[in-house]
Amino acid sequence: MPSDLSPIDKAKFVAAKKAVEFVEDGMRVGLGTGSTAAWMVRCLGELVREEGLKIRGVPTSTRTAQLARDVGIEVISLDAAKWLDLTIDGADEFDADLNLIKGGGGALLQEKIVATASDQMIVISDVSKEVETLGAFPLPVEVIPFGWQTTQALIEETLVSMDVMGRSASLRMNGDSPFVTDEGNHILDLHLKRIGDSRQMAMILNQMPGVVENGLFIDICDRVVIGYGDGKVEVRDINAGTIEENMVDFVENDNLFTDLTD
Ligand code: 5RP
């Protein structure tokens, strides 16, 4: 294992390395966004280049699309793919039912569309993302720019009657300007601390005019692959109810470990 990687990066890498074992020849694969997903795209690229794996990838952001092309993965649109065999993505939090908070990287809308259009979704993560109850990570909500402050006020007002421990929302910034998603929208981060009923929260948020999508992924993820800094990986399958543990063994490979940015 490369010695200059932090334990968290090693954990993300081994989770990604294990998850790509689920990718088979001919699959249409949803490619997630974020630092963990970037490892997965690199690992898949290596399989394409070195082992002739034939896949088509549907990226969930412009930055993932760029990385996928750079590492040699054929990139197609979701409309061209129509349906996907598998999506592999990171998460900001996951609970015991494999419900998720996503959107820390601002790509939740495309990520949710792509994951929902897939036979299976695998989340790759280090163990720090596992929580008993979702909500410590601020919940990202994608809103249209028109009237975003009114949408924020409506959300905060609605939160008053909900089972949460915090009720403020903040506009995500990119330096001095509001963050803009790939779809041209803004993100409100909801500081809820604890979401008592995440299913209800997801439904109520999506009923509000101005809200495009929220970062709660309920009943979408099928498996989580949890990586550890020592190379251990744990694969939990929510449908089969199984938990498997393995060690990921790998040799340092310059193509994988240089210039990785996300
Ligand atoms: C991007 C996401 C990411 O999957 C999530 O933020 C996790 O990112 P990272 O792997 O960098 O911790 O939802 O919108």
Residues whose N, C-alpha, C, O or C-beta is under 5 A from the ligand:
A	BS01	5RP	T33 G34 S35 T36 A37 D89 G90 A91 D92 K102 G103 G104 G105 G106 A107 L108
